[in-house]
Every structure is written in structure tokens, then in C-alpha cells.
Amino acid sequence: MNFLNIGTGEFLFLILLAILLVGPGRTVQFLQQGRRLVTRVQEEWRSAQQVVEDEVKPVRDELLPVTEAIRQGTRKGLDTFGQQVSALEREATAEAGSLQQDAQQAVAELEALREDKAG
């Protein structure tokens, strides 16, 4: 038992204290009233939860298609973005390869010029 952060031992102590302070007859009446109060609070809590759920459900049902559409749009956008990044990566790789070939060709031409000048 852990109602309102009161353990079993503490609860028994409170009952014994109540018996000592108000007597056994009145203690039973207080416990019955306490039980009715706790039951009423639980019923009110359930009622409040139901009211909130009844109010929130239409909004949730209305927003669910919107959020799903946003999720799908985001997913499509990310897919398109990923495809564009992949295409740019392929282009950059091809351009880098072309630049590397150009650089190698320029180095070969420079070496040929040096050999012609030296020879």
C-alpha cells in the first residue's frame, strides 16, 4: 500500500493514533468517511479523465490525417533531398576525376618541357 506516499506501517500507526485520540467508535466512522471520500475522488478523477478524452478525441481525430500528411511530405522531401545529394556527389566525383586527369596531364606536359629544355 502506498497511498499518498504513506506506507503500510505508517498507515497502521495513523489508525492507532486515531483510535487513541478519538476512540474506537469514532475511528470507524472516520475510516468509513475516508473510504467514501477516496471513492468519490476516484470517481471524480475518472469522470474528469473521460471529459478530457471526449474533448481531445475530436481534435486528435482531426489532426491525425494532417500529421500523417506532414509525415509523408517530409519523408518524400527527405527522399528527394537524398537523391539530389547523391546526384551532386556523383557529379562532384566525376568532376574530381576529370580534374585529377587534367592535373596529371599538366604534370606530364611540364615534365616533358623540362626534359626538352634539359636535353
C-alpha positions in Angstrom: 0.0 0.0 0.0 1.4 3.4 -1.0 -1.5 5.9 -1.0 -0.4 9.5 -0.8 3.2 8.3 -0.2 2.0 6.6 3.1 3.3 3.1 3.5 1.5 0.3 5.3 3.4 0.8 8.6 2.7 4.5 8.6 -1.0 3.9 7.8 -1.3 1.5 10.7 0.4 4.0 13.0 -2.1 6.7 11.9 -5.0 4.3 12.6 -3.7 3.5 16.1 -3.1 7.3 16.7 -6.7 8.0 15.6 -8.0 5.3 18.0 -6.1 6.8 20.8 -7.3 10.4 20.0 -10.9 9.9 19.2 -11.8 6.5 20.4 -12.6 3.2 18.6 -16.2 4.1 17.6 -15.4 7.4 16.1 -12.3 6.0 14.4 -14.5 3.5 12.5 -16.8 6.4 11.4 -13.7 8.4 10.2 -12.4 5.5 8.3 -15.8 4.9 6.6 -15.9 8.6 5.7 -12.4 8.5 4.5 -13.2 5.5 2.3 -16.2 7.3 0.9 -14.1 10.3 0.2 -11.4 8.3 -1.6 -14.1 6.5 -3.6 -15.7 9.8 -4.6 -12.3 11.4 -5.5 -11.6 8.3 -7.7 -15.0 8.6 -9.4 -14.5 12.4 -10.0 -11.0 11.7 -11.4 -12.3 9.1 -13.8 -15.1 11.5 -14.8 -12.6 14.3 -15.4 -10.4 11.9 -17.5 -13.4 11.0 -19.6 -14.4 14.6 -20.1 -10.8 15.4 -21.2 -10.7 12.4 -23.5 -14.1 13.3 -25.0 -12.8 16.8 -25.7 -9.4 15.8 -27.1 -10.6 12.9 -29.3 -12.3 15.0 -32.0 -9.2 17.3 -32.2 -6.9 14.2 -32.3 -9.0 12.6 -35.0 -9.0 15.9 -37.0 -5.2 16.3 -36.6 -4.3 12.7 -37.3 -4.6 13.0 -41.1 -2.8 16.3 -41.1 0.1 14.9 -39.2 0.2 11.9 -41.4 0.3 14.1 -44.5 3.1 16.1 -43.0 5.0 13.0 -42.1 4.6 11.6 -45.7 5.5 15.0 -47.2 8.6 15.2 -45.0 9.5 11.7 -46.0 9.1 12.5 -49.7 11.1 15.7 -49.2 13.9 13.8 -47.5 13.9 11.2 -50.2 14.2 13.8 -52.9 16.9 15.6 -51.0 18.8 12.4 -50.6 18.5 11.7 -54.3 19.8 15.3 -55.1 22.7 14.8 -52.7 23.6 11.5 -54.3 23.4 13.1 -57.8 25.6 16.0 -56.6 28.1 13.5 -55.1 28.3 11.6 -58.4 28.8 14.9 -60.3 31.5 16.0 -57.8 33.2 12.7 -58.0 33.2 12.8 -61.8 34.5 16.4 -61.8 37.2 15.5 -59.3 38.3 12.6 -61.5 38.3 14.9 -64.5 40.4 17.5 -62.6 42.8 14.8 -61.5 43.3 13.6 -65.1 43.8 17.3 -66.1 46.4 17.8 -63.3 48.2 14.5 -64.3 48.3 15.6 -67.9 49.6 19.1 -66.9 52.3 17.4 -64.8 53.3 15.2 -67.7 53.5 18.1 -70.0 55.7 20.1 -67.5 58.0 17.1 -67.2 58.2 16.8 -71.0 59.1 20.5 -71.2 61.8 20.1 -68.6 63.3 17.2 -70.4 63.2 19.2 -73.7 64.9 22.2 -72.0 67.5 20.0 -70.3 68.2 17.9 -73.3 
